Amino acid sequence: MKKALIIGGIIAGVLLLILGLFCLRVAGCYNSIVKKDQAVSSSWAQVQNVYQRRADLVPNLVATVSGAANFEKSTIVAVTEARASVGKVQIDPTKVPTAEQMQAFQHAQDGLGSALSRLLVVSENYPKLRATENFRDLQTQLEGTENRIAVERKNFNDKTQELNSYIKQVICPLIAARIGGVEPKPYFQATEGSDKVPTVKF
């Protein structure tokens, strides 16, 4: 009887030790998930920051271009409307968007990017406009911002991939993700048709 109690106590102790170690492992996984989730959120904030920088350049660019005699009004209107549509996409700045919100955000941003590209192409027909220091400065800032956007989107996708891969791992990360309510995050996708070289016509 005494021997059975001792054996039972040892078994219970071993089971408690295993359970304790498992709980510590899950807690460690949860902490890793929190860190990776925060990295995605931080990267998303930086994406928003560079897109906002581009949106802030648009009014100055439009004002500069509008001063050029006979500049195509339809191009200016398209840029202004595209910038307005970017402002209509409502996303909680404290959270990474859902897949649907990401798609709407990217669609609006792609529309603005396309309108700005058209504006810069059309400006080629206006040598006096292109010669102004203000226009050249704005164009340089815009080009730099587009490069920053590409870099920050890549950083966001890298951090998202790291988180999404981790929370899909078996046992501990999966359990910790469920406990923390962390879901996979959406990626930025390539714009449809971006694999084709654009045709520029004057």
Secondary structure, DSSP 8 states (H G I E B T S, - for coil): -HHHHHHHHHHHHHHHHHHHHHHHHHHHHHHHHHHHHHHHHHHHHHHHHHHHHHHHHHHHHHHHHHTSTT--HHHHHHHHHHHHHHHH----TTS---HHHHHHHHHHHHHHHHHHHHHHHHHTT-HHHHHSHHHHHHHHHHHHHHHHHHHHHHHHHHHHHHHHHHHTSTTHHHHHHHHHT----------TTTTS------
